[in-house]
């Protein structure tokens, strides 16, 4: 699908759509969701342009009540950590709570 375009990194896909619209970038496009295109009043040029069709973003809502995904549903978790202080062992201390509970 390379058409000689130069990719420009953006914080996220919705942000890319907003940037293209707000900066009136008439020589640029944004790869974004249909909703982001509609919110920004943009024309959708093509659908299904992803490289890996089964790779999509999922969101998780944390609650105090336990919730268990269906066993047949493949799951993967990504954590983003921002410690208040950069001290020795902060990463170990943060991740050890998972190991102590046999969470992999």
C-alpha positions as CSV (number, residue, x, y, z in Angstrom):
1,X,0.0,0.0,0.0
2,X,3.0,2.3,0.0
3,X,2.1,5.2,-2.3
4,X,5.2,7.2,-1.6
5,X,3.7,8.8,1.4
6,X,5.8,10.1,4.3
7,X,4.4,9.0,7.7
8,X,4.2,11.6,10.5
9,X,3.9,10.3,14.0
10,X,1.0,11.6,16.1
11,X,0.1,11.0,19.8
12,X,-2.9,8.9,18.7
13,X,-5.1,8.4,15.7
14,X,-7.9,10.7,17.0
15,X,-5.2,13.4,17.6
16,X,-3.9,12.9,14.1
17,X,-7.3,13.6,12.6
18,X,-7.7,16.7,14.8
19,X,-4.2,17.9,13.8
20,X,-4.9,17.5,10.1
21,X,-8.2,19.4,10.4
22,X,-7.1,22.2,12.8
23,X,-3.9,22.9,10.9
24,X,-5.7,22.8,7.5
25,X,-3.2,20.2,6.2
26,X,-4.7,19.9,2.7
27,X,-1.8,17.8,1.5
28,X,-2.1,15.3,4.4
29,X,-4.4,12.5,5.6
30,X,-5.0,10.9,9.0
31,X,-5.4,7.2,9.7
32,X,-8.1,7.3,12.3
33,X,-11.4,5.8,13.4
34,X,-14.7,6.5,11.6
35,X,-15.8,8.3,14.7
36,X,-12.7,10.6,14.8
37,X,-13.3,11.4,11.1
38,X,-17.0,12.3,11.8
39,X,-16.1,14.4,14.8
40,X,-13.6,16.4,12.8
41,X,-15.8,16.7,9.7
42,X,-13.4,14.8,7.6
43,X,-14.1,12.7,4.5
44,X,-13.3,9.0,4.8
45,X,-11.2,7.9,1.8
46,X,-10.8,4.2,2.5
47,X,-11.6,1.5,5.1
48,X,-9.6,-1.6,6.2
49,X,-6.2,-0.2,5.6
50,X,-4.6,-1.8,8.6
51,X,-1.5,-4.0,8.2
52,X,-2.8,-6.6,10.7
53,X,-6.6,-6.9,10.7
54,X,-6.8,-8.6,14.1
55,X,-4.7,-5.9,15.8
56,X,-6.9,-3.3,17.3
57,X,-7.1,-1.3,20.5
58,X,-9.2,-2.5,23.4
59,X,-10.1,-0.6,26.5
60,X,-10.4,-1.9,30.0
61,X,-12.6,-0.5,32.7
62,X,-11.3,-1.1,36.2
63,X,-13.8,-1.8,38.9
64,X,-13.8,-3.0,42.4
65,X,-16.0,-6.0,41.5
66,X,-14.2,-9.0,40.0
67,X,-14.7,-9.6,36.3
68,X,-13.3,-12.6,34.3
69,X,-13.0,-12.6,30.5
70,X,-14.2,-15.6,28.5
71,X,-11.5,-18.3,28.5
72,X,-11.7,-18.5,24.7
73,X,-11.0,-14.8,24.4
74,X,-7.2,-14.1,23.8
75,X,-6.1,-11.4,26.2
76,X,-3.0,-9.3,26.6
77,X,-2.3,-6.5,29.1
78,X,0.0,-3.5,28.8
79,X,0.9,-1.4,31.8
80,X,2.1,2.2,31.7
81,X,3.8,3.2,34.9
82,X,4.7,6.7,36.1
83,X,6.4,6.6,39.5
84,X,6.2,9.7,41.6
85,X,9.9,9.5,42.3
86,X,12.7,7.9,40.3
87,X,14.4,5.9,43.1
88,X,16.4,2.7,43.1
89,X,14.2,-0.4,43.0
90,X,11.0,1.4,42.1
91,X,10.3,-0.8,39.1
92,X,11.1,-4.0,41.1
93,X,8.8,-2.9,43.9
94,X,6.0,-2.1,41.5
95,X,6.2,-5.3,39.5
96,X,6.9,-7.7,42.4
97,X,3.3,-7.4,43.6
98,X,2.4,-9.4,40.4
99,X,5.0,-12.0,40.9
100,X,4.1,-12.5,44.6
101,X,0.5,-13.3,43.4
102,X,1.7,-15.7,40.7
103,X,0.4,-13.3,38.0
104,X,2.1,-13.6,34.6
